[in-house]
């Protein structure tokens, strides 16, 4: 309260003793810079201490342009968005960056990403810290999304969150918290073997992403004469109810559902949440996922199971980013080191 992080919000009636006083987080006491970097689309946001997204903007760029192009664009976008939201950068306490690839927990560096040319072993957090002078957390975009879904679904403790865009990934929630695995590689669902023999861009053969990922769908659509190069292009055609695109999305959903059913058998979640750009294109993809999961899963594993579309839609990653940025600011290690920027 002395530092202004908590403020009183009044007293409540009590039948005995002193009237209890209530408090709330002072949202204007600090702010966060948020980035959800995707294969072809990046969403930037500014959030405050109370968890509210004050503003967001989409930037359409290929992540394969590399960190020396993407990160300056992100930083410039943040500065413009913060100015638009009336947030001075000196009031920003930390930044959170989600990336579409595995992040080594020990080093914070991106590790052998299958879809991010030029990013291997790159330290994204160091660039943000050196440029903007603030603590920064970097994690897989699917972990951001999973955390966003977790805080929006009170009472849910076991959840599988699928992100379907140009690539395919998953975030795992168990016992009410994120599961990152021993090194940060948990949830790499897109590179589990599917029912195909096609080469994947990761270098393996037969990954589910090689047929069901947005990049693979786009290739097939281009072969059929469509001008499709990004997830936004596929979404636009799906929303126009193009018959070939809808069939591609449904077929992709069925294949994703096959590997998701394996995850359902392993972790027995309460909810499977499907998000990402392609999930928002139409109901075809989610219908395909749901069909395969319930056809292939054990009755006990699928008992009362919900397979649902993300209600947070394009802001799921930003909502989770706020939580992780908040946790970073108030982490014991950072507080012991003198705290975040005040």
MARDOMAR-677269 format. One record per residue (C-alpha): x, y, z negated. Coordinates in pm, whole numbers, padded with zeros to 5 digits, always signed. Each point is the difference from the previous one (the first is absolute). Layout:
BEGIN
XYZ;...
! end
This chain:
BEGIN
+00000+00000+00000;+00289+00237-00074;+00129-00060+00353;-00344+00055+00150;-00053-00353+00132;-00310-00055-00216;-00273+00253-00074;-00294-00018-00233;-00338-00053+00163;-00228+00053-00299;-00128-00190-00301;-00251-00281-00030;-00267-00044-00262;+00083-00235-00286;-00221-00130-00280;+00289-00019-00245;+00322+00190-00062;+00172+00239+00231;-00147+00054+00347;+00222-00182+00254;+00168+00216+00260;+00036-00116+00362;+00284+00068+00238;+00071-00017+00373;+00305+00009+00221;+00072+00350+00128;+00008-00060+00375;+00155+00339+00071;+00301-00072-00222;+00180-00193+00275;-00025-00129+00354;+00129-00282+00219;+00106-00031+00364;-00134-00317+00163;+00085-00179+00324;-00149-00316+00149;+00227-00075+00297;-00142-00238+00260;+00119-00143+00328;-00160+00268+00215;-00182+00223-00251;+00117+00165-00322;-00237+00150-00256;+00133+00272-00227;-00166+00127-00314;+00030+00227-00301;-00147-00126-00328;-00025+00133-00353;+00048-00144-00349;-00366-00091-00039;+00019-00228+00305;-00176+00225+00249;+00114+00025+00362;+00008+00374+00069;+00070-00028+00370;+00107-00251+00264;+00114+00006+00362;+00082-00264+00263;+00312+00008+00214;+00017-00225+00303;+00356-00118+00061;+00181-00326+00068;+00184-00124-00308;+00262-00146+00236;+00128+00352+00068;+00200-00070-00315;+00047+00170-00337;+00196+00296+00138;-00310+00102+00197;-00283-00128-00220;+00115+00127-00341;+00063+00365+00104;-00346-00007+00160;-00147-00130-00327;+00179+00264-00209;-00108+00279+00235;-00358-00132-00009;+00007-00008-00381;+00119+00360-00019;-00274+00117+00236;-00269-00201-00181;+00111+00119-00345;-00015+00359+00121;-00348-00060+00142;-00112-00145-00335;+00150+00290-00194;+00251-00226-00176;+00350+00145-00050;+00271-00263+00047;+00148+00088-00340;-00322-00136-00155;+00042-00340+00171;+00117-00258-00253;+00078-00296+00226;-00050-00154+00343;-00126-00344+00105;+00075-00151+00341;-00158-00318+00132;+00173-00173+00292;-00114-00285+00229;+00280-00234-00099;+00159-00177-00297;+00181+00208-00261;+00269-00162-00214;-00097+00051-00365;+00363+00009-00114;+00123+00267+00242;-00314+00184+00117;+00120-00044+00357;-00204-00133+00290;+00107-00357+00069;-00006-00156+00349;-00337+00143+00107;-00150-00182+00300;-00157+00312+00149;+00222+00294-00103;+00293+00030+00240;+00290+00185-00160;-00132-00016-00357;+00182-00307-00136;+00181+00079-00328;-00111+00362+00025;-00052+00180-00333;-00316+00206+00056;-00019+00111-00363;+00351+00145+00007;-00086+00222+00298;-00313+00136-00171;+00182+00056-00329;+00291+00179+00167;-00225+00214+00222;-00278+00092-00244;+00170-00068-00333;-00273-00215-00152;-00035-00358-00128;-00126-00227+00278;-00146-00349+00008;+00009-00207+00319;-00202-00319+00038;-00182-00208+00259;-00308+00172+00139;-00210-00305-00091;+00096+00040-00366;-00120+00361+00012;-00326-00116+00153;-00042-00279-00256;+00054+00243-00288;-00252+00241+00150;-00258-00277+00025;+00078-00116-00353;-00068+00336-00165;-00323+00038+00198;-00136-00344-00098;-00025+00003-00375;-00002-00343-00161;+00159-00182+00294;+00324-00173-00101;+00062-00249+00283;-00004+00145+00350;+00152-00051+00344;+00022+00314+00215;+00060-00040+00375;+00125+00283+00218;-00052-00046+00372;+00152+00256+00234;+00278-00038+00254;+00138-00250-00251;-00161-00219-00265;+00085+00002-00369;-00150-00067-00341;+00009+00138-00351;-00058-00235-00292;-00162+00088-00332;+00010-00251-00286;-00090+00052-00366;-00079+00360+00084;+00342+00093+00139;+00200-00006+00322;+00191-00315+00091;+00321+00092+00181;+00188-00329-00040;+00362-00053-00101;+00144+00243+00257;-00301+00192+00135;-00093-00232+00287;-00336-00129-00132;-00294+00044+00234;+00176-00045+00336;-00310-00167+00139;+00049+00114+00361;+00303-00221+00042;-00152-00320-00130;-00042-00256+00281;-00320+00027+00202;-00135-00233+00265;+00217+00120+00287;+00346-00042+00149;+00054+00361+00096;+00317+00189-00087;-00047+00264-00270;+00187+00330-00011;+00156-00118-00329;+00193-00263+00198;-00200-00300-00116;-00242-00211+00202;-00370-00042-00075;-00061+00273-00261;-00365+00095-00038;+00099+00358+00087;+00125-00119+00340;-00361-00044+00111;-00213+00187-00255;+00208+00312-00065;-00095+00327+00164;+00319+00003+00207;-00087-00342+00146;-00361+00104+00071;+00127+00315+00171;+00231-00206+00222;-00286-00222+00114;-00226+00299+00064;+00269+00167+00209;+00031-00322+00201;-00376+00028+00058;+00038+00353+00134;-00070+00209-00312;+00214+00298-00101;+00062-00103-00360;+00315+00082-00198;-00104+00058-00361;-00246-00118-00262;-00196+00323+00057;-00049-00101+00365;-00141-00339-00104;-00224+00162-00262;-00142+00243+00257;-00091-00286+00234;-00143-00205-00284;-00222+00285-00111;-00126+00027+00359;-00096-00370-00028;+00220-00108+00291;-00082-00373+00042;+00357-00122+00059;+00137+00203-00292;-00272-00128-00233;+00080-00359+00097;+00371+00064-00055;-00074+00140-00347;-00225-00289-00094;+00255-00257+00119;+00271+00185-00195;-00223-00004-00308;-00049-00375+00025;+00375-00061+00020;+00074+00238-00286;-00272-00174-00201;+00174-00333+00049;+00318+00112-00176;-00203+00206-00250;-00185-00320-00096;+00336-00151-00098;+00057+00300-00227;-00351-00042-00143;+00084-00361-00083;+00324+00103-00169;-00121+00295-00206;-00381-00038-00026;-00082+00374+00019;-00329+00159-00096;+00009+00233+00301;+00167+00010+00339;+00012+00360+00122;+00071+00072+00366;+00134+00338+00106;+00230+00161+00253;-00087+00168+00327;-00119-00307+00189;-00237-00099-00279;-00172+00336+00051;-00041-00050+00375;-00314-00215-00031;-00152-00274-00213;+00136-00264+00241;+00335-00046-00174;-00136-00028-00354;-00267-00243+00123;+00271-00221+00146;+00205+00011-00322;-00304-00082-00212;-00098-00290+00226;+00340-00170-00020;+00042+00051-00374;-00332-00158-00090;+00042-00282+00253;+00348-00096-00123;+00003+00078-00373;-00083-00248-00276;-00351+00062-00140;+00136+00079-00346;+00254+00251+00139;-00271+00173+00204;-00266-00012-00273;-00129+00358-00050;+00282+00125+00226;-00064+00336+00164;+00160+00079+00338;-00057+00370+00053;+00112+00301+00200;+00200+00260-00190;-00226+00278-00125;+00301+00233-00028;+00066-00041+00374;+00291+00214+00120;+00068+00138-00351;+00062-00335-00172;+00378+00038+00029;-00003+00359-00125;-00213-00091-00301;+00250-00268-00097;+00291+00233+00068;-00133+00245-00260;-00007-00275-00265;+00356-00112+00075;+00127+00360+00015;-00166+00066-00337;+00154-00315-00150;+00343+00107+00126;-00024+00343-00164;-00096-00147-00337;+00223-00309+00013;+00209-00051-00315;+00325+00002+00201;-00073+00335+00160;-00121+00153-00326;+00314-00118-00177;+00207+00158+00277;-00161+00337-00066;-00332-00027+00177;-00125+00098+00342;-00002+00351+00134;-00208+00230-00217;
! end
